[in-house]
Amino acid sequence: MSTNSTTPLPQKLAAVLESCLYAADLAAAERFYTEILGLALHSRQEGRHLFLRCGSQMVLLFNAAEASQRGDLDIPTHGATGEGHLCFAMPEAKLAGWIDHLKRHGVAIEKIFDWPGGGRSVYFRDPAGNSLELASPRIWGLDDS
């Protein structure tokens, strides 16, 4: 792969379209992400994956044992082992309400962290053990609205 920095980009990357986590129990993952986090189910393939809408982005949940095998479509396989991480942007003023919501649904809050440069993060786990975070975009110096 060339690392020639003088070649101009065809277009600047401006957003993440999809992010992926892995879960063996997709039924439990679907309940958690739709009923507790409020994401909308876009589509599913039983035993293989869930595709969920999160605003203008997608959250993909794959069963690694299945997604690491060639499927019907001729696209590269997907697969990872271990716990992943995903952070959802949340205005800081809304975090307290989310903490209460998660606790009411029996979701343990793993850590609440106030960042030295501003902003706050709330960490918790999904049923597959993935580390999830709700954070003010201020942690990265971004607009908090």
MOUR-V587888 format. One line per field, one symbol per residue. ss: DSSP state (a for helix, b for strand, c for the rest). burial: + if it has 16 or more other ideal C-beta (glycine too) atoms within 10 Angstrom, else -. Layout:
ss: ???
burial: ???
This chain:
ss: cccccccccccccccccbbbbbcccaaaaaaaaaaacccbbbbbbcccbbbbbbccbbbbbbcaaaacccccccccccccccccbbbbbccaaaaaaaaaaaaaccccbbbbbbcccccbbbbbbcccccbbbbbcaaaaccccc
burial: -------------------++++--+--++-++--++-+--------+++++-+---+++++++-++----------+-----+--++++-+--+--++--+----+-----------++++++-+++-++++++++++----+-
